[in-house]
Amino acid sequence: MLKGSRKYWFIAVICGLVTAMLAYRYISDLKASYSPHNLVQVVVARERINRDTLITRSQVKLAAIPAQYVNATVPHRIESVLGKTAAADILAGEQVLMSRLVSSADKSERLSYAVPAEKRAVSIPIDSISGVAGYIKAGDRVDIVATIDVPTDEQGSGNARPFSILTLQNVEVLAVGEKLELADKKNSAGSKSLTLAVKVEDALPLILASERGNLRLLLRSPVDKSTKTLPPFQIRNLLGPAGV
């Protein structure tokens, strides 16, 4: 009876050893299939990145992924995606594909990417005179003078007097004409519209002046950041103190 028990115990030990060896071999083979030489460092999202978000270093990281799962358009350096804009939502842990990013050079395809934060794009009509003879280009900055007729009484029934008002200053030009052009490209001198980047509160007087009066643009030097406070100007001011 004892000899039979020893036999079964011996068989159980052998089976256990064989099972352990098979398990060890399986795990070793599995590790080998994901060995470091099969892993590739790629850029992935550290957190969810919403569409139209400018990508910063804190939003992305490098992750080791098996080569067979690496997308062909994913970059391998974080610097490759910094400063670009997400054209679609990117989930946390997802590979950041270059095909889903928009660079500054791609802004010519969508005006909205050229609009600075907290500003809006608004277009105004221009001609060769109001538009400084066509010398204004995308990337320039301008001041805007509006000439409007203002009634002489509160009811608006009296004779109107023309006033020239320095409406806005140091306004960025986003586009000239119907097509967005970057600052390093040539714009058409015969364009009939100008698209500007303005604050929402500045868009209201600009639109009113455009609809009810005449606009004249003053092209600024790129190094001049100064602003001035000037009172409305009228015809009698041309005569100086004698005209008051």
Short mmCIF file of the C-alpha atoms (twelve columns), coordinates in Angstrom:
data_MODEL
# 
_entry.id   MODEL 
# 
loop_
_atom_site.group_PDB 
_atom_site.id 
_atom_site.type_symbol 
_atom_site.label_atom_id 
_atom_site.label_alt_id 
_atom_site.label_comp_id 
_atom_site.label_asym_id 
_atom_site.label_seq_id 
_atom_site.Cartn_x 
_atom_site.Cartn_y 
_atom_site.Cartn_z 
_atom_site.pdbx_PDB_model_num 
ATOM 1   C CA . MET A 1   0.000   0.000   0.000   1 
ATOM 2   C CA . LEU A 2   2.845   2.364   0.886   1 
ATOM 3   C CA . LYS A 3   4.682   1.559   -2.306  1 
ATOM 4   C CA . GLY A 4   1.573   2.465   -4.358  1 
ATOM 5   C CA . SER A 5   1.229   5.836   -2.592  1 
ATOM 6   C CA . ARG A 6   4.845   6.670   -3.309  1 
ATOM 7   C CA . LYS A 7   4.299   5.885   -6.969  1 
ATOM 8   C CA . TYR A 8   1.364   8.294   -7.251  1 
ATOM 9   C CA . TRP A 9   3.253   10.943  -5.322  1 
ATOM 10  C CA . PHE A 10  6.218   10.587  -7.660  1 
ATOM 11  C CA . ILE A 11  3.946   10.887  -10.707 1 
ATOM 12  C CA . ALA A 12  2.317   14.038  -9.252  1 
ATOM 13  C CA . VAL A 13  5.715   15.634  -8.686  1 
ATOM 14  C CA . ILE A 14  6.806   14.862  -12.244 1 
ATOM 15  C CA . CYS A 15  3.554   16.298  -13.640 1 
ATOM 16  C CA . GLY A 16  4.006   19.428  -11.538 1 
ATOM 17  C CA . LEU A 17  7.539   19.925  -12.781 1 
ATOM 18  C CA . VAL A 18  6.474   19.439  -16.393 1 
ATOM 19  C CA . THR A 19  3.628   21.936  -15.942 1 
ATOM 20  C CA . ALA A 20  5.973   24.470  -14.349 1 
ATOM 21  C CA . MET A 21  8.468   24.068  -17.188 1 
ATOM 22  C CA . LEU A 22  5.770   24.532  -19.813 1 
ATOM 23  C CA . ALA A 23  4.432   27.625  -18.037 1 
ATOM 24  C CA . TYR A 24  7.937   29.071  -17.731 1 
ATOM 25  C CA . ARG A 25  8.601   28.454  -21.407 1 
ATOM 26  C CA . TYR A 26  5.283   30.090  -22.379 1 
ATOM 27  C CA . ILE A 27  6.007   33.173  -20.304 1 
ATOM 28  C CA . SER A 28  9.547   33.384  -21.679 1 
ATOM 29  C CA . ASP A 29  8.277   33.152  -25.249 1 
ATOM 30  C CA . LEU A 30  5.650   35.801  -24.491 1 
ATOM 31  C CA . LYS A 31  8.261   38.152  -23.045 1 
ATOM 32  C CA . ALA A 32  10.509  37.525  -26.012 1 
ATOM 33  C CA . SER A 33  7.770   38.597  -28.399 1 
ATOM 34  C CA . TYR A 34  7.713   41.987  -26.605 1 
ATOM 35  C CA . SER A 35  11.431  42.309  -26.051 1 
ATOM 36  C CA . PRO A 36  12.942  45.826  -26.136 1 
ATOM 37  C CA . HIS A 37  14.162  45.479  -29.689 1 
ATOM 38  C CA . ASN A 38  10.516  45.161  -30.797 1 
ATOM 39  C CA . LEU A 39  9.355   48.264  -28.902 1 
ATOM 40  C CA . VAL A 40  9.311   51.746  -30.441 1 
ATOM 41  C CA . GLN A 41  9.169   55.081  -28.623 1 
ATOM 42  C CA . VAL A 42  6.290   57.183  -29.975 1 
ATOM 43  C CA . VAL A 43  4.397   60.293  -28.910 1 
ATOM 44  C CA . VAL A 44  1.071   59.621  -27.178 1 
ATOM 45  C CA . ALA A 45  -1.448  61.855  -25.431 1 
ATOM 46  C CA . ARG A 46  -0.906  62.120  -21.681 1 
ATOM 47  C CA . GLU A 47  -4.489  63.373  -21.329 1 
ATOM 48  C CA . ARG A 48  -7.458  64.037  -23.568 1 
ATOM 49  C CA . ILE A 49  -6.664  66.748  -26.119 1 
ATOM 50  C CA . ASN A 50  -9.718  68.469  -27.508 1 
ATOM 51  C CA . ARG A 51  -10.035 69.599  -31.099 1 
ATOM 52  C CA . ASP A 52  -8.574  73.044  -31.899 1 
ATOM 53  C CA . THR A 53  -6.291  72.865  -28.842 1 
ATOM 54  C CA . LEU A 54  -2.705  74.069  -29.100 1 
ATOM 55  C CA . ILE A 55  -0.512  71.161  -27.992 1 
ATOM 56  C CA . THR A 56  1.897   71.764  -25.101 1 
ATOM 57  C CA . ARG A 57  4.585   69.580  -23.540 1 
ATOM 58  C CA . SER A 58  2.409   68.774  -20.504 1 
ATOM 59  C CA . GLN A 59  -0.226  67.126  -22.720 1 
ATOM 60  C CA . VAL A 60  1.997   64.524  -24.395 1 
ATOM 61  C CA . LYS A 61  4.641   61.950  -23.496 1 
ATOM 62  C CA . LEU A 62  6.785   59.203  -25.017 1 
ATOM 63  C CA . ALA A 63  5.576   55.614  -24.703 1 
ATOM 64  C CA . ALA A 64  7.082   52.263  -25.781 1 
ATOM 65  C CA . ILE A 65  4.733   50.431  -28.145 1 
ATOM 66  C CA . PRO A 66  5.245   47.156  -30.076 1 
ATOM 67  C CA . ALA A 67  6.452   47.989  -33.559 1 
ATOM 68  C CA . GLN A 68  3.564   46.188  -35.249 1 
ATOM 69  C CA . TYR A 69  1.103   48.578  -33.591 1 
ATOM 70  C CA . VAL A 70  2.895   51.833  -34.433 1 
ATOM 71  C CA . ASN A 71  1.071   54.072  -36.928 1 
ATOM 72  C CA . ALA A 72  3.188   55.230  -39.849 1 
ATOM 73  C CA . THR A 73  2.391   58.918  -39.225 1 
ATOM 74  C CA . VAL A 74  3.148   59.032  -35.493 1 
ATOM 75  C CA . PRO A 75  6.236   61.103  -34.535 1 
ATOM 76  C CA . HIS A 76  9.009   59.807  -32.283 1 
ATOM 77  C CA . ARG A 77  9.992   63.151  -30.738 1 
ATOM 78  C CA . ILE A 78  7.801   65.343  -28.531 1 
ATOM 79  C CA . GLU A 79  9.217   68.467  -30.181 1 
ATOM 80  C CA . SER A 80  7.568   67.401  -33.442 1 
ATOM 81  C CA . VAL A 81  4.077   68.109  -32.086 1 
ATOM 82  C CA . LEU A 82  4.654   71.124  -29.832 1 
ATOM 83  C CA . GLY A 83  2.923   74.295  -31.014 1 
ATOM 84  C CA . LYS A 84  0.686   72.444  -33.449 1 
ATOM 85  C CA . THR A 85  -3.108  72.390  -33.185 1 
ATOM 86  C CA . ALA A 86  -5.242  69.270  -32.867 1 
ATOM 87  C CA . ALA A 87  -7.579  68.969  -35.859 1 
ATOM 88  C CA . ALA A 88  -9.637  66.308  -34.027 1 
ATOM 89  C CA . ASP A 89  -10.112 65.023  -30.487 1 
ATOM 90  C CA . ILE A 90  -7.217  62.853  -29.242 1 
ATOM 91  C CA . LEU A 91  -7.908  60.455  -26.374 1 
ATOM 92  C CA . ALA A 92  -5.556  59.867  -23.439 1 
ATOM 93  C CA . GLY A 93  -3.002  57.182  -24.357 1 
ATOM 94  C CA . GLU A 94  -3.749  57.498  -28.071 1 
ATOM 95  C CA . GLN A 95  -0.916  57.918  -30.545 1 
ATOM 96  C CA . VAL A 96  -0.620  61.536  -31.706 1 
ATOM 97  C CA . LEU A 97  -0.714  61.308  -35.496 1 
ATOM 98  C CA . MET A 98  0.806   64.082  -37.586 1 
ATOM 99  C CA . SER A 99  -2.101  63.721  -39.998 1 
ATOM 100 C CA . ARG A 100 -4.410  64.947  -37.227 1 
ATOM 101 C CA . LEU A 101 -2.376  68.047  -36.419 1 
ATOM 102 C CA . VAL A 102 -2.351  71.470  -38.017 1 
ATOM 103 C CA . SER A 103 0.852   73.494  -38.223 1 
ATOM 104 C CA . SER A 104 1.233   77.233  -38.715 1 
ATOM 105 C CA . ALA A 105 1.913   76.590  -42.399 1 
ATOM 106 C CA . ASP A 106 -1.492  74.899  -42.682 1 
ATOM 107 C CA . LYS A 107 -3.343  77.957  -41.396 1 
ATOM 108 C CA . SER A 108 -3.800  79.159  -44.971 1 
ATOM 109 C CA . GLU A 109 -6.424  76.443  -45.349 1 
ATOM 110 C CA . ARG A 110 -8.536  77.602  -42.385 1 
ATOM 111 C CA . LEU A 111 -8.800  81.213  -41.322 1 
ATOM 112 C CA . SER A 112 -10.032 80.221  -37.857 1 
ATOM 113 C CA . TYR A 113 -6.567  78.867  -36.961 1 
ATOM 114 C CA . ALA A 114 -5.046  82.278  -37.675 1 
ATOM 115 C CA . VAL A 115 -7.368  84.114  -35.272 1 
ATOM 116 C CA . PRO A 116 -5.572  84.903  -31.987 1 
ATOM 117 C CA . ALA A 117 -7.103  83.761  -28.716 1 
ATOM 118 C CA . GLU A 118 -9.919  85.964  -27.363 1 
ATOM 119 C CA . LYS A 119 -10.294 87.739  -30.696 1 
ATOM 120 C CA . ARG A 120 -12.610 87.488  -33.687 1 
ATOM 121 C CA . ALA A 121 -12.114 87.847  -37.428 1 
ATOM 122 C CA . VAL A 122 -14.157 90.574  -39.104 1 
ATOM 123 C CA . SER A 123 -13.997 91.765  -42.713 1 
ATOM 124 C CA . ILE A 124 -14.401 95.334  -43.915 1 
ATOM 125 C CA . PRO A 125 -14.635 96.688  -47.466 1 
ATOM 126 C CA . ILE A 126 -11.690 98.670  -48.801 1 
ATOM 127 C CA . ASP A 127 -10.617 100.327 -52.029 1 
ATOM 128 C CA . SER A 128 -7.277  101.521 -53.362 1 
ATOM 129 C CA . ILE A 129 -7.470  104.715 -51.284 1 
ATOM 130 C CA . SER A 130 -8.807  103.459 -47.958 1 
ATOM 131 C CA . GLY A 131 -6.540  100.417 -48.223 1 
ATOM 132 C CA . VAL A 132 -3.293  102.431 -48.574 1 
ATOM 133 C CA . ALA A 133 -3.071  101.789 -52.313 1 
ATOM 134 C CA . GLY A 134 -2.921  98.030  -51.843 1 
ATOM 135 C CA . TYR A 135 0.286   98.026  -49.805 1 
ATOM 136 C CA . ILE A 136 -1.335  96.390  -46.790 1 
ATOM 137 C CA . LYS A 137 -0.423  92.712  -46.441 1 
ATOM 138 C CA . ALA A 138 -1.413  89.914  -44.106 1 
ATOM 139 C CA . GLY A 139 0.562   90.250  -40.892 1 
ATOM 140 C CA . ASP A 140 0.647   94.059  -41.009 1 
ATOM 141 C CA . ARG A 141 -0.957  96.201  -38.317 1 
ATOM 142 C CA . VAL A 142 -3.169  99.189  -38.957 1 
ATOM 143 C CA . ASP A 143 -5.077  101.978 -37.240 1 
ATOM 144 C CA . ILE A 144 -8.652  102.598 -38.361 1 
ATOM 145 C CA . VAL A 145 -10.181 106.053 -38.790 1 
ATOM 146 C CA . ALA A 146 -13.945 106.289 -39.249 1 
ATOM 147 C CA . THR A 147 -15.626 109.349 -40.762 1 
ATOM 148 C CA . ILE A 148 -19.315 109.515 -39.907 1 
ATOM 149 C CA . ASP A 149 -22.077 112.110 -39.983 1 
ATOM 150 C CA . VAL A 150 -23.291 112.955 -36.492 1 
ATOM 151 C CA . PRO A 151 -26.658 114.788 -36.015 1 
ATOM 152 C CA . THR A 152 -26.398 118.129 -34.240 1 
ATOM 153 C CA . ASP A 153 -29.335 117.405 -31.902 1 
ATOM 154 C CA . GLU A 154 -30.328 114.454 -29.746 1 
ATOM 155 C CA . GLN A 155 -33.408 113.697 -31.855 1 
ATOM 156 C CA . GLY A 156 -31.262 113.289 -34.959 1 
ATOM 157 C CA . SER A 157 -33.417 115.704 -36.946 1 
ATOM 158 C CA . GLY A 158 -30.878 118.511 -37.257 1 
ATOM 159 C CA . ASN A 159 -28.125 118.948 -39.789 1 
ATOM 160 C CA . ALA A 160 -25.425 116.315 -39.473 1 
ATOM 161 C CA . ARG A 161 -21.777 117.180 -39.101 1 
ATOM 162 C CA . PRO A 162 -18.964 114.936 -40.316 1 
ATOM 163 C CA . PHE A 163 -16.513 113.709 -37.688 1 
ATOM 164 C CA . SER A 164 -13.348 111.678 -38.135 1 
ATOM 165 C CA . ILE A 165 -12.681 109.348 -35.212 1 
ATOM 166 C CA . LEU A 166 -9.642  107.217 -34.452 1 
ATOM 167 C CA . THR A 167 -11.724 104.093 -33.872 1 
ATOM 168 C CA . LEU A 168 -9.163  101.296 -33.400 1 
ATOM 169 C CA . GLN A 169 -5.387  101.108 -33.128 1 
ATOM 170 C CA . ASN A 170 -2.716  98.479  -33.694 1 
ATOM 171 C CA . VAL A 171 -5.114  96.001  -35.327 1 
ATOM 172 C CA . GLU A 172 -3.648  92.852  -36.906 1 
ATOM 173 C CA . VAL A 173 -4.465  92.099  -40.547 1 
ATOM 174 C CA . LEU A 174 -5.320  88.415  -40.990 1 
ATOM 175 C CA . ALA A 175 -6.085  88.362  -44.695 1 
ATOM 176 C CA . VAL A 176 -6.361  90.589  -47.731 1 
ATOM 177 C CA . GLY A 177 -9.043  89.707  -50.244 1 
ATOM 178 C CA . GLU A 178 -11.170 86.577  -50.298 1 
ATOM 179 C CA . LYS A 179 -8.347  84.095  -49.677 1 
ATOM 180 C CA . LEU A 180 -6.207  83.869  -46.567 1 
ATOM 181 C CA . GLU A 181 -2.553  84.500  -47.308 1 
ATOM 182 C CA . LEU A 182 0.250   84.211  -44.788 1 
ATOM 183 C CA . ALA A 183 2.574   87.110  -44.192 1 
ATOM 184 C CA . ASP A 184 5.326   85.643  -46.391 1 
ATOM 185 C CA . LYS A 185 3.084   85.270  -49.433 1 
ATOM 186 C CA . LYS A 186 2.077   87.828  -52.023 1 
ATOM 187 C CA . ASN A 187 -1.372  89.408  -51.758 1 
ATOM 188 C CA . SER A 188 -3.429  90.978  -54.487 1 
ATOM 189 C CA . ALA A 189 -3.264  94.774  -54.601 1 
ATOM 190 C CA . GLY A 190 -6.759  94.897  -56.069 1 
ATOM 191 C CA . SER A 191 -8.457  93.150  -53.159 1 
ATOM 192 C CA . LYS A 192 -11.781 94.614  -52.065 1 
ATOM 193 C CA . SER A 193 -11.860 93.407  -48.478 1 
ATOM 194 C CA . LEU A 194 -9.662  93.239  -45.440 1 
ATOM 195 C CA . THR A 195 -10.034 90.719  -42.606 1 
ATOM 196 C CA . LEU A 196 -8.926  91.921  -39.190 1 
ATOM 197 C CA . ALA A 197 -8.430  90.345  -35.758 1 
ATOM 198 C CA . VAL A 198 -10.330 92.385  -33.174 1 
ATOM 199 C CA . LYS A 199 -11.790 91.977  -29.714 1 
ATOM 200 C CA . VAL A 200 -15.528 91.367  -29.594 1 
ATOM 201 C CA . GLU A 201 -16.157 94.755  -27.975 1 
ATOM 202 C CA . ASP A 202 -14.131 96.450  -30.734 1 
ATOM 203 C CA . ALA A 203 -16.028 94.677  -33.499 1 
ATOM 204 C CA . LEU A 204 -19.256 96.537  -32.699 1 
ATOM 205 C CA . PRO A 205 -18.039 100.121 -33.326 1 
ATOM 206 C CA . LEU A 206 -16.026 98.903  -36.307 1 
ATOM 207 C CA . ILE A 207 -19.067 97.318  -37.955 1 
ATOM 208 C CA . LEU A 208 -21.251 100.346 -37.199 1 
ATOM 209 C CA . ALA A 209 -18.668 102.714 -38.660 1 
ATOM 210 C CA . SER A 210 -18.317 100.493 -41.720 1 
ATOM 211 C CA . GLU A 211 -22.088 100.415 -42.278 1 
ATOM 212 C CA . ARG A 212 -22.829 104.078 -41.537 1 
ATOM 213 C CA . GLY A 213 -19.646 105.884 -42.498 1 
ATOM 214 C CA . ASN A 214 -16.357 105.638 -44.330 1 
ATOM 215 C CA . LEU A 215 -13.217 103.909 -43.112 1 
ATOM 216 C CA . ARG A 216 -9.612  104.845 -43.778 1 
ATOM 217 C CA . LEU A 217 -6.695  102.626 -42.767 1 
ATOM 218 C CA . LEU A 218 -3.372  103.870 -41.430 1 
ATOM 219 C CA . LEU A 219 -0.510  101.428 -41.986 1 
ATOM 220 C CA . ARG A 220 1.737   101.145 -38.926 1 
ATOM 221 C CA . SER A 221 5.447   100.493 -38.665 1 
ATOM 222 C CA . PRO A 222 6.038   96.929  -37.419 1 
ATOM 223 C CA . VAL A 223 8.153   98.277  -34.545 1 
ATOM 224 C CA . ASP A 224 5.665   100.942 -33.429 1 
ATOM 225 C CA . LYS A 225 3.463   99.684  -30.574 1 
ATOM 226 C CA . SER A 226 2.333   103.096 -29.328 1 
ATOM 227 C CA . THR A 227 -1.282  104.260 -29.076 1 
ATOM 228 C CA . LYS A 228 -2.758  107.755 -28.962 1 
ATOM 229 C CA . THR A 229 -5.861  109.312 -27.451 1 
ATOM 230 C CA . LEU A 230 -7.320  111.882 -29.851 1 
ATOM 231 C CA . PRO A 231 -10.650 113.731 -29.731 1 
ATOM 232 C CA . PRO A 232 -13.060 113.454 -32.683 1 
ATOM 233 C CA . PHE A 233 -11.968 115.720 -35.529 1 
ATOM 234 C CA . GLN A 234 -14.376 117.928 -37.492 1 
ATOM 235 C CA . ILE A 235 -14.097 120.437 -40.322 1 
ATOM 236 C CA . ARG A 236 -13.807 123.503 -38.101 1 
ATOM 237 C CA . ASN A 237 -10.764 121.954 -36.430 1 
ATOM 238 C CA . LEU A 238 -8.917  122.501 -39.710 1 
ATOM 239 C CA . LEU A 239 -8.936  126.220 -38.931 1 
ATOM 240 C CA . GLY A 240 -7.262  125.690 -35.583 1 
ATOM 241 C CA . PRO A 241 -8.253  127.861 -32.599 1 
ATOM 242 C CA . ALA A 242 -9.837  130.416 -34.942 1 
ATOM 243 C CA . GLY A 243 -12.334 127.841 -36.130 1 
ATOM 244 C CA . VAL A 244 -13.606 126.950 -32.672 1 
# 
